[in-house]
Amino acid sequence: MFSWLLEQVLGNLPTWLWPTIAGGSAVVYFLAHIIGNFPNFKPYALFIKPVAFVSILGSVFMFGGAGVTDILQAQIKEQEAKIAVAQQASSDANTNIQTKIVTKTKVIHDTQVVYQEKIKEVEKKIDADCKIDPEAITILNGAAKNPLGATK
């Protein structure tokens, strides 16, 4: 929870803030060095110098982290753009596949209907003689063939 809160607070600060704090801390450090020469202000200078030095180090560290974060955010945006392109290509491919499936299903269904009609026409010839008519064998062989065999 703490890291999330810290990321939300520090992530919204502008990048230029860190070098500004480092520069200001350096100025405060050198002013504390000058003020330390006056006896009345020496105790304050002894406290201000380490605080300013730690502030310089912390702000330089955070500036480096902000730079890395900017680089990573740019890479994230680049990858998101690639993902969007891949999703569009996937959508197009899925549409093409769905179209092919519908077309093949229609061809198979139409072929099935044609052969069922042919069987109904020849049915009386088959029943009349109780012999298998050669035309029935031709129809059954035609129905067994893949109607999409040539369109692979």
Secondary structure, 3 states (H helix, E strand, C coil): CHHHHHHHHHHCCCCCHHHHHHHHHHHHHHHHHHHCCCCCCHHHHHHHHHHHHHHHHHHHHHHHHHHHHHHHHHHHHHHHHHHHHHHHHHHHHHHHHHHHHHHHHHHHHHHHHHHHHHHHHHHHHHHHHCCCCHHHHHHHHHHHCCCCHHHC
